[in-house]
Structures are given as structure tokens and as C-alpha cells.
Amino acid sequence: MTRHTSAPLIGVLAVQGDVVEHVRALTLAGAQAVPVRRPAELATVDGLVIPGGESSTIDRLIRIFELDAPLRARLADGMPAFGSCAGMILLSGQILDGHRDQRCLGALDISTRRNAFGRQVDSFEVDLPVTGLAEPFRAVFIRAPWVERVGEDVEVLARVEREGSEHVVAVRQGRVLATSFHPEMTDDPRIHALFVEMVREAGSIDSRANTRATARATSKDD
Ligand SMILES: NC(=O)CC[C@H](N)C(=O)O
């Protein structure tokens, strides 16, 4: 599952949403990127992006494609993941203003409010300072969520100010990254590069742990 080359294999969940844009951004950021539609494809990737789109539709399709259980299992097992916009909603622990029956994957200890900034006409762009990036990032918000509650293990990477209030719009918790905005819709690969680095780091930590486990098992056999 974990490769040792410098280009990790990163999947983009491809049931609905802006898959092609993420594949392109990941490739620019130095990863090998593949669409993921089947459990067998999910099993081969070192990390996964959940794209922007419509979170309740993606949630429904995940279940129809029988990806729900394998996805939860891989996330619980420490697979790195990055969600943008609808992807952030799906990775959350709680959805506010969700569709009836809409579920989330609980990989981030956050509560996310859907369509928090208003309707489609309220889509906007700002130059956003993001922790870990030297220069502000041109952030594109489209019917975006914001993060209303952040658990204590969650690091806030960015906040945006709208109409006099500040809202959390980028977070990281361990191996899971999420943004309310769409870095895949710009030509700037820095957020994807941050995620590719997280995947590389996770791969080398896991392979060191595997080496130690093998060494322990071998020494027991001696
Ligand atoms: N651009 C987007 O991904 C929009 C997200 C959408 N409003 C949802 O609830 O899923």
C-alpha cells in the first residue's frame, strides 16, 4: 500500500464534484493522482482527496458505490485525507444545516455549517493568510461551509473575515486537512503540496513502524 518513491499515489474520490481539477493540482504538486470509484482502487492509494461538489450527493453516492465502510476503515487506520468545500463537510464530525439523513465521516473533530456564507451569488475570493504558507493564498469560496466548532486537537490554519465576523476556513488534525475554499480552482499548487508532504510524511512514519514491527516479530522467532 505504501510506496517508497518520492511521488506518492493519491486518489481523488470520483463519484461527483471537481475531480479533474484536483488530479491536475496534485500532479502539479508532485504526486501521482488517480480517480477512485471502487473499494479496490481505494485500497491502493497512499492518501485521498475528497473534492468540492455537493456533499449530500457525494454522501449518497459513497454508499451506493459501497465505498462508505472501506473509506471509514482507511480513515480510522490513518490514511491521510484532504477535503475541499463539500469534502470538508464530508470529513467533519458534525454537519449543521445538512440535508435530512446526510452523514459525515467523522475524521475531523469539527462541526461544519453548510452554505454558511449564503447562496451561490455570495461566492467570493480573497487573499487569505494560511499557516504554513509564506504568502497569502487566493481562496475561492463557492457556496462554502465554515467551521463553527473546533475540537482541541484541531489546528486552525486560516480564518476569513466577512461582514465583521471571523470564521474558520482551513483546519488540520493529524493527517487530515480541510479547506472551505477550492485550491484546485487556482493555478497555485501550494495547498496540494502541503497535503502531498503530509502523505509522504505519513508513508515514512508507517514504513518505519512496519520495519520495527517486523524486527520485533523476527527477534521473537529467534
Ligand atoms: N463548492 C462546494 O463544494 C459547495 C458545497 C455545497 N454547498 C455542499 O453543501 O456540499
The ligand as an SDF file (V2000), in Angstrom:
LIG
                    3D

 10  9  0  0  0  0  0  0  0  0999 V2000
  -18.4360   24.1870   -3.6940 N   0  0  0  0  0  0  0  0  0  0  0  0
  -18.8570   23.2670   -2.8960 C   0  0  0  0  0  0  0  0  0  0  0  0
  -18.2440   22.1970   -2.7140 O   0  0  0  0  0  0  0  0  0  0  0  0
  -20.1750   23.5620   -2.2630 C   0  0  0  0  0  0  0  0  0  0  0  0
  -20.5530   22.6460   -1.1470 C   0  0  0  0  0  0  0  0  0  0  0  0
  -22.0590   22.5270   -1.0760 C   0  0  0  0  0  0  0  0  0  0  0  0
  -22.6700   23.7500   -0.6680 N   0  0  0  0  0  0  0  0  0  0  0  0
  -22.4330   21.3850   -0.1410 C   0  0  0  0  0  0  0  0  0  0  0  0
  -23.1520   21.5380    0.7560 O   0  0  0  0  0  0  0  0  0  0  0  0
  -21.9510   20.2990   -0.3320 O   0  0  0  0  0  0  0  0  0  0  0  0
  1  2  1  0
  2  3  2  0
  2  4  1  0
  4  5  1  0
  5  6  1  0
  6  7  1  0
  6  8  1  0
  8  9  2  0
  8 10  1  0
M  END
$$$$
